[in-house]
Amino acid sequence: MNIKAINLNLSYGSDDILHDINLEIKEPKIYGLLGRNGVGKTSLLSLIGSFREPTSGQIVINGEEPFENARLMQEITFMYDKDYTGETDPPSRILKDMNRYRPHFDLEYGMELIRKFKLEGKKSIAKLSKGKQSAFNVVVGLASRSPITIFDEVYLGMDSPARDIFYKELLKDQQLHPRIIILSTHLVSEMDYLFDEVIIIKEGRILLKEPYDEIVSRGVTVTGSKQAVDEFVEGKEVLNEEQLGDTRSVTIYGNLSEAEQVRAIELGLHVDPVSLHDLFIQLTKEEE
């Protein structure tokens, strides 16, 4: 499958949500979609999931526009924080119904997940706790085995043990049945090890799309005397600065050459890696 956005824009009335998005996703990987609240993550996912059409520009999947495209819609599963009010069937019954019209659905695997998440029984899904409903969303997404599977904050309400089951099943099933999986999340520090690639949105625009390893290799924190740190970071992209007395700590974004690493040691500086969570905070912070 190939997802391509070309000069994509989306507005709700007078509110511009997405601006000139150019993006291509074509490999069966797990993509982490990160961004602060209200920057357009769900809007972008709803366009990929064929729930909306762009205001201008274009989004195509395998060369076709997904909106109201019945054939393409069968290839995409978009799981989000769904409201199950009024739903009278239990999870197992809903899965059996889904199996009839989702071409890639694996009912046997879905029932296995129902047991793992303790969703058996005849109680309607509307009467289950928020955490159990979220777990059911995970079950549907995993068992769908859709070539494009989207999880938009589906962990909401799930406790730590349930999230741990989700992460383990996600990695295992991706290895057995590779596909494009997009995870939109705020739990960056908890989920970063799942990501093959990271996409960050800031203010409705794509800030970066890069392999996870490349992103985290670029962020470093340099700590030492103020004079030595200032000398070392001159001309580099500074994300954050802190100082206590004469000790200064600066987070920079950019690869350090071997010569620069040697120079840091000569200046008596400590150079430490920065987590994706901390990089995300610094890269998306609002200008003061």
N, C-alpha and C positions, 0 to 999 in steps of 0.2 A: 504493500500500500504506500501511496505517496500523498502527503498533505502539503499543499502549497498555497500560501497567502501572498497576494500581489497587490501592493499599494492599498491595503485593506483599511477601510474606515467604517466606524459604527457610531451612530448617534441615537439618543433617545430624546426626541423632541429637540430642544435647544441645547441639550447636554452632549458634548462630544466625549465619547468613551474611549474609542480606539483610534489611533492616529497613524496612518501610513505604515501599517504592519507589513513587513516582508519577512517571510518565514518559510522554511521547508523542513519537513520531517518525513524521512523515507526509510529509516532503518528500524528493524524490530528491537527496540530498546525501551528501557524505562526512563521517561523524561520527567524531571521534577519542574513543575511550573510554580514559580515563586513571585510574590509581589505583595505589597501592603494592601490593606482593605480599600476597596473602591477603585483599584487601578485598572480593572478590566479583565481580570483572569477568567471569571465565570462567563463574561461576555464573549471572550475569544473561544472558550470551550463550547459555548452554545452554538457558535458559528460552525465549528468543526463537527459538532454533533447533529447538525442540520436542524436545530431548533429555531434558528434565525437566519436571515439573509443580510448581507452587508449593506450599509448605506451607499457606499461607493467602493471601487476596487473589486477584488475578486478573491474567492477562496475555492479551490478545486481539490478533489480527491480522485486520484487516478485520472486526472484530466476532465472530470465532470463536476458540475456544481452540486453540492449535497442537499441544498434546501429543497424539500418536497420531492426528493429523488428516492422513490421507494426501494429501488434496488440497492443503492448505496446505504440507505438507512439500516438495512439488514446487516451491514458489515460493521456497524458502529454501536457500541453500548456506552451510554453516558449516564453514570450513576452520580447522584447528588443527594442533598439532604431533603428527601421526599416526605411529604405530608401524607400519612396513611389513614387519616381520619375517615371513617366510613367504610374502610376495607374490612370485610367480614370473614375472609378466608384466612386460614393459618399459613405460615411460610411454606410448608411442604406442598400444599395445594396450589399456591401461586407458582411455585417452581414448575410443577407439572404442566400448568397452563402455558407458561413461558416456553417450555420445551417444544410446543407445537409450532410456534411461529418464529423462533430464533434458529437459523440454520446451523450455527456452530455450537449450540448449547449442549452441554454434557450433563444430563440429568443425574447420572450416577455420581459424578463428582460433586454436583450441587447437593445431593442428599448426604454425601459424606461430610461436606462443610456444615450442613444443617446440624449434624450430630456434634461436630467439633465446637461449634458456637452455641450448642445447647438450645437450639431453636425448635426441637421436636415438640409434639403435643398439638392439641386441637384449638388452643387459644388463638383468636384472630390476631393478626399482626397489629391492628389498631390498638389492642389492649396490652401490647408488649411495651417494655420500657424503651426510652430513647436509645439506650445503648444497644438493646437487642434489635431495634429497627435499623440502626446503623450497621450492625453485624449482618443483617439480612441484605442490605445494599451491597456489602462486600461479597457476600455469597453469590448474588446475581452477577456482579461484575466479573468475578473470577470464573464462574461456571459458564458464562456466556461464550468464553473463548473467542470473542469477536476480534477480527484483525486490528481494529482500533478500539481500545478499551479506555475509558476516561473515568477517573475517580476524583470528584470535586469535593474535597473536604468531607469524605464519607466517614471518617473516623469520629466525627462529632458524637460525644456521648459514650463512646466505647472506653472501657477501662483498660489499664495497661496490659493485663493478660490477653484480652481479646485483640488488642492492637498487635501484640507480639505474634499471635496466631496468624493474623492478616499478613504481616510482613514476611513470615516464614513461608506461607502458602503462595504469596505473590512471587517470591524468588524461585520457589520450586516449580511453580506452574509456568513461569516465564522460561525457565530452562527447558522444560518439556514441550511447551507450545509457544514458541517465540511470537511476539506480536508487538505492535505499538501500544505502549501503556503510558498514559499521561496522569501524573499525580499532582493535583493542586493541594498545597498544604501550608499551614503555618508552623507545623512541628518540624522545623528544619533540622534542629540538632538531633532529633530522634529518628528522622527518616533519611538523612542525607546518604547513608551507606547504601540505600536502595537505588540511587540515581546513577544511570549511565551518563546522561547529559542533563544540564540545567538550563532552564530558560527563565530569565528574570524580566518582569515587566515593571516599568516605572512610569507613572503618569500617562498610561495608555500607549506607551511605546515599548518596543523590544529593546531592553538595555543590553542584554547579551544572550547568546546561545552557544554554549561550549561544553565539551566533555567535563565531567565532574573533576577528574584528576588535574586537568589543566587550570581550572579556576582556582582550586585550593592551593595549587603550587605557586600561584602568583601573589597571594596575600601573605605578608610577613610583618611582624612587629619588631621594631628595632628599639632596644633599650640601652641607655648608658648616660654619660654626662651630657648636659645640654649642648655644649659646644661640639662634641664629637658627633652626636646624633644629627644636629643641624647641618654639619658639614657633609655627613654621609647621605642625607635624604635630599639635598639640594637638587632641584631639577626633576625630582621624582613625583609621582602622583600620590599625594598624601590623603588618606581617608579619615584619619583620626589622630588627635594629639592629646597627650596627658602629661602633666608634670607635677612632681612632688619634690620641693627643694631644688637641688641641682640635677636630680634624676629625671630624664625625659623619656617618654615612650611614644613612639610614632608608628602608626600602621600605614604601610604603603602598599600599592597595588602595581605589580609589575615583576617580571622575572629578574632575579639577580644572577649576573654572570659569575663564573668561578672567580674572576679577578675581584669582583665586588664583595664576594663572600670572604675572600682573603683579606681585603681591605677592612671589612667590618671587624675581623678578629684583631687586626693590627691596631685599630682604634679602640679596642677594649669593649666592643659592643656585643650585646646578646641579640641574636636573631632567632625568632621563634615563629613557627607556622601559625596561621590564623584559620579557624574553623569556617566552614561554609556559613554557619549561622551568623558568626560575627561579620564576615564579609558581606553577607546579605544586608545586615543592619546598616553597615557603613555605606554600602553602594546605593541604598535606597532611601537614606535619610533625607529629610527635607532641608533645603537651604535655610540657614538662619538669617 
